């Protein structure tokens, strides 16, 4: 697994072009519910990065961070996208 610093620099959603560290900062400084806070990070209503963002939102709320879990969820999403693109190419 990458270091915490590398995970904080990892892009969490392509829509908003925000990384994990920026998402944490946004979630820490808002009292909005998840759906509206997510829109601050992504700038859209898509569900593409919902799982890692929801997990991160909960971690910020409870004050316990598991960056390896966030990285794992981001990686799973990218692996699924890569697999779909590969299938479309074939």
Residue pairs with C-beta under 8 A, 6 or more apart in sequence:
1 7
1 68
1 71
2 10
2 71
4 67
7 20
7 67
7 68
7 70
7 71
8 19
8 20
8 21
8 24
8 67
9 19
9 20
9 21
10 19
10 20
10 71
10 74
11 17
11 18
11 19
11 74
12 18
12 19
12 20
12 23
12 41
12 49
12 52
12 53
12 56
12 70
12 74
13 23
13 41
13 42
13 48
13 49
13 53
14 48
14 49
15 42
15 43
15 44
15 46
15 48
15 49
16 41
16 42
16 43
16 44
18 26
18 41
18 42
20 56
20 67
20 70
20 74
22 41
23 41
23 53
23 56
24 56
24 60
24 65
26 37
26 40
26 41
27 37
27 41
27 56
27 57
27 60
27 61
28 60
30 36
30 37
30 40
32 40
34 53
34 54
34 57
37 57
38 50
38 53
38 54
38 57
39 45
41 53
42 49
42 53
48 77
49 74
49 77
51 73
51 77
52 70
52 73
52 74
52 77
55 69
55 70
55 73
56 70
59 65
59 66
59 70
